[in-house]
Amino acid sequence: MTELTRRTALYGIGTGSAVALAGCVDDVDPGAGDGSDGNDGDGSDGSDGDGSDGGSGVTDTATHQVGSALSGPSWDRESRRGFCTLFTDEDETRWPLDEGSAETREFVEATDFSSSVLAYVESVGPTTCHNRIDFADVGVEDGTLVGSATVRNTAADDEACGEAITFSAALLRVTADPLPDAIRLSVTNGWGETAELTGDDGALDPEALPGGVRPDGEPSSVPATFECGDEGFERHPQMYEGEVNWGGGGGAGSDAGGDGPLALRVVTDTSDDGGSDDFAVARGDRFRIELTNVSGRTAYVGNQGKYNLGIRTEEGWTELRGTDGDATFGYTDEAIGVDPGETLDWEFEMTESGLVEGGPHADSLRVCPDLVPGRYRFVFFGAADLAVAFDYVG
């Protein structure tokens, strides 16, 4: 049985976070220190927060402490110091800011994107008191928003802090002329570890995703053909042309190759254990295909019914499914937004009925002839013809 679902296992609210803060807004003095000298950006040091920096184009800044990281977090704190992205349009803020508090949404709604942009930053610290992110040295260089973001311990001298890994987030509103369209920040986590992050870093590491792209080497069995002997059987057309993008690429309408924002993986019972039978599926086994946005921006794809299922034969890749009699194979053209860190998936059972039941045109499609051992391929033409493969062992 095929199940088309929309998972958000990697996309939650504050997963792993130990504390959520009330929202607050501060002015940030571009060019100010990191706050260790008492400059916390609240204007108490004489800074009026007007953002004047002698030529970077920044005219005003304000910060809002979001509280718990809203991305999940969907990044690995062992390999990353944090995550940042730049919002230049209100429509872009749906992820992850719509999941924030009322104060966070009010801060976003109060932003005039004709004159300002929003930077969203997440980082992490070792205690529940490492729950604030301060900004400094904010400016615009060659169209890129630059500056530093540092996790702060907000505990008073007599305050006890719980020992818990705490992910926090903050928003920085920057008013500038001209407006930046990229971001590069020096982010320091609660252990004092610093790294330069950009909006191109993505929310996830593709290498850390479950499953894989395709088996190594050649298949042990390649049938000569996959012909259906039933009179009147019409095979579902192949809805893509030329080469496919194995394992990843761009969204709908994109020709991007494997380095695009979307990663496609096949997940079987053996594909995560490193065994010799990785990507091997037996009759009746269940497996799934996962499409994950590993970038820091929303990507758009076609509806989840836009895929081909094929078997490799001596004549090439042949679609498994078809229909009896006259049929049309139409697909709607709506765009589905896949948020950073979010995963769409398809679940199948490796039987003739299980590869069509619950899927597109399920009332008319069937697999013919019966399945035979060999290499099978899933191609999602709802994006940039993304493909994965696995072996059916019978």
N, C-alpha and C positions, 0 to 999 in steps of 0.2 A: 504494500500500500504506500502511495506517495503522500507525504504531508508537507504542504507549503506553509512555512511558519516564519515568524519574525522574532528572533531571539535578542535579548538584551542581557545576556549573562555577563558580558564584559562592560556593560553600560548601566551603572546604577548610581545611587545617590549616597556619596560619603562612605563607600565600602572601605573598611579598614580605618576609618577615621574615629578618633576618640572624643572629639568635641565639636560642637557647632556654636558659632559666635553670632551675636546680634550684629546687624549691619551698622557700619559707621562710615562716614565720609570725611576724608582729610584732604587738604591741599598738599601737594608735593612741590618742593622747591627744586626745579631742575638744576643740576650741578651741586646739590647739597650732599653732605656726607652720608655715610651708611646708617646713621642714627646712633652709633655707639657713643657719640659725644653729646647726646641729649637732644639732637635734632631729630624729632620724630615726625616732622612734616606737618605739625598741627598749627604752625604759625606762631608758636610761643617763642621762637627764637628771633622774631622780628621779620621773618619771611612773610610776605603778603600772599604767597601762593599764586602770583600772577604768571608764573612760568617764563618770565623774561630771562633769556639765556644768552643774549648778545649775538644772535644770528642763526640759531637752529630752527627758527620758525615757530617754536612752541610758545603759545600765549597764555595757556591755562592748563592746569592738571588737577585731578581729584582722584582719590582712591576710595574703594569700598571693600571692606573685609567680608568675603563671601561666607567664610566658615569652612565647613567640610568640603573637600575636593569633590566636584560634581561629575568628573569623568569616570569615576568608579573606585579608585583611579585605575585607568587602563594602561598605565606604564609601570615598568619594573623599577623600584627604588634602588635596587642593587646596581643597575646599569645606567640609570638616569638620575639627574639631580632634580628633575621636575618636568613640567610641560607648560608650553605657552602657545598662544595663538592670538591673532589680531582680527578684530571684527571691524569692517569698514562700512557695513550696511546692516540695518536693523534686521533684515530677513535672515542674515547669517547667524544671529544670536540664538536661534531656536535650540541648538545644541551648544553647550549644555545648560545655558542660562535659564531656559524655561523651567528647569527642575530646581532652581534656586528658591530662596525665601521670598516673601513679599517685598522685603526691603531691597533684595537683589534685583528683582524685576522692576521695581520703581526706579532704581538707579539706571538700569538699562533704558527704560522708557523716557527718562529725563535727558538722554543723550541725543543731541542734534547731530546726526551723521553727515549733515552737509558741511559741518565745520569741525567735527570731532571724530575720533576713533576710540575703540575700546580694546585694551589689552587684557587678556585673561591669563592668569599665572597660577600654577599649582606647584607646591613643593612639600617637603616632609621633614619632620623632626623627631627626636627620641622620646619626648615627654608630652603630656597633655597640655603643658604650658607653652610649647612651641606651636603657637596657633595664630600667628600674625605674620603677614608678608609686607615688608616695607620697601618702597621704591626710592631710588635716588639716581642722580646723574642722567635725568631724562632729557632726550633731545631727538632731533631728526637729522639723519645723515644720508644724503643721496636717496631720499625716499624711503628710508628705513628707520623705524622707531628703535632707538637704542636706550640703554640704561642698565640699572642693576636692580635685582629683586632679592631680598634677604629674609629668611625665616627668623623670627624673633621669639625669644622666651619672654613672655609677658608677666611672669610671676613676680610678686612682691618679695622683699627679702625674707619675710616670715611665712611665705606661702609654700605649701607642700605640693609637689607635682607628681602625678601618676606616671609610672614608667610604661608608656605605651606608644607604639609607632603612630604618629598623628599626621594625617594629610590635611593640609589647609590650602585655601585659595583666596585670591584677591583680584579685583578689577582695577585697572588704571584707565581713567578717561583723560585723553590728551586732545586739547584743542590746538591746532597748528595751521599754518598757511605756508607752503602747501601741505596737504595731508599725506602722511606716510601710507604706503600700501604693503609694507613688509615689516617684520619685527626681528630684532636680535637683542637678547637680554643676557646679562651675566647673572645667573641664578645661583644663590648659595643656600644650601639646605641647613637643617638644624645641627648637623655635625661639623659645619664649617667647610663643607666640600663645595667647590664652585665649578660650574661649567657654563659655556656659552650655548644658549638654546635659540632656535629660530622656529618660526611657524611651519617650516618644512620638515621638522624633525618627526612629525607624525605622532599619533597617539599610541601606536602599538609597534612592536618588533615583529615583522613577518616571520622571522625564524623561530619565534616562540609560539606560533599558532599550532594547534593540534592537527594531526594528520599530515598529509603530504600532497605532492602534485601528481606523480606518476611513478610506476615501478621502474627500477633500473633495468637496463638491458632489453633484449627482445622477448616477446611472449613465447611461451613453450608451444602454443598452438595458434595457427593462423588458418582459419577455414578458407576454402577456395571462394565460396560465395555465401550469401545469406539470403537465399531466394525463398519466397513464399509461393507454394504451389496452388494456393486457393484462387479460384477464378474471381476476378473483379477486385482483388486486393490492391489498394492504392497506398503506397508508402508515403509517410509524412515527409515533406520536402526538407532538404538541408537549407537552413535559413541564413547561412553565412557563406562567404566566398573566400577562397584562398587559405592562407595559414591562420592558425589560431594563436592566441597568447596563452602559453602554458603557465598556469598558476597565478597570473595577476595582470593588471593593466588598468585602463581607464574606465570611466563610466559610460553611460548611454551616449551614443553619437561620437565617441572618442576612438581614435586609432592608436592610443597610447599602448606601448608594449608592457613588458613585465614589471617595469618600475613605476607603474601608476598607483593610484590610491587604493585600489581594490585587490585583495588577495583571495584566491579561490583554492580550497583544499578539499580532498576527499578523506573522510575519517571512517576507518573500518575497525574491527575488533583488534586487528594486529598492527595497525599503522602507527601506533604510539609506543610499541614495546621493543622496537629495534630488532625484531626477529627476521628470519630468512624469508618468511611468507608475508612481509609487509605488502599491503594493498591487495591481499588475496581474499576473495569473497566466495563462499560456498552457497549452494542452493538453499534458499530460505533465510540466509543471513540478512540482517538489517545493516544498512550503512547510510551515511549522510554526506551531503555536499554542503560546505560552509563558505559563504562569501562575506568577508570582513573588510570594513573600511579601516585601513591602517594609517590613514593620514590624519591631519589635524583639522580638516574641513569636511563639511557635508559633501558626499558624492551622490550622484543621481543615476539610477538604473531604470530599465524597463520593468514591466511586471514579471513576477516570478515564473510565469508559465512559458517564458521565452527561452526554451532550451531544446537542444537535440540530444538524443541518446543513441550512440552508435557502437558498432562492433568493427574491429579491424579485420578486413578480409584481404585476399590476394588482389582484389580489384580496388581496394581502398576502404575508406570508412563508410559504412552503410547504416542508415537509420534503422532502429529496431522496430519502431511502431508504424502502424498504418491503419487503414480503415476499409471497410467493405462498401463498395458502391461510391456514389458521388459524395464528395466532402470538400469543405473549405476549411482552411486552417488560418483563420484570422486572429490577430492579436491586437489589443488596444495599445495606445501609444502614451499612456500616462507615465509621468516621471515619479519614481519613488525615491525619496531622500533617505540615504543611509548615513547616519551620524558617525562621527569619529568613534572608533572602538566598537561600533555596533555590528552584529552579525545577522545575516539572513541565512536560512538553511532549508534544505530539501531532504526529506527522509524517504528512503526506499526499502522495499523488501526484494531480495533477488529471486523473484519468480516472474513468470509471464504476466500474471495479473498484478503483482506488487509493483511493477515498474510503470503502471499506468493509472491504477486506482487512486482517485483523489487528486490527480494531476490535471493539466489542461486537456480539454476535449475527452475526458475520461469516459464519457458516455458513448463515444464512437471509436476510440483508438484501441488497438490490441497489438500484442507482440506476435509476429509471424515471420519465420517458423519458430519452433521452440528454441530456447536458449541453448547455446553450445559453448564449451570451454574456449576461452580466448581473452583478448584484451578489449575492454569496453571504455567508452569515452563519454563524458558529459561536457557539453559546450553551452555556455550561457550567452546567447546572442542578444540578451537584454542589456549587456554592457559591451565591452570591446572584444567579443568572441573569446571569452575566457574559458579555459579548458583544464580538466583534470582526467586522469585515467586510472583504471584498476584492472586486476585480472580475475576472471571468473573461472573457478577450478571445478565446477560441476557439483 
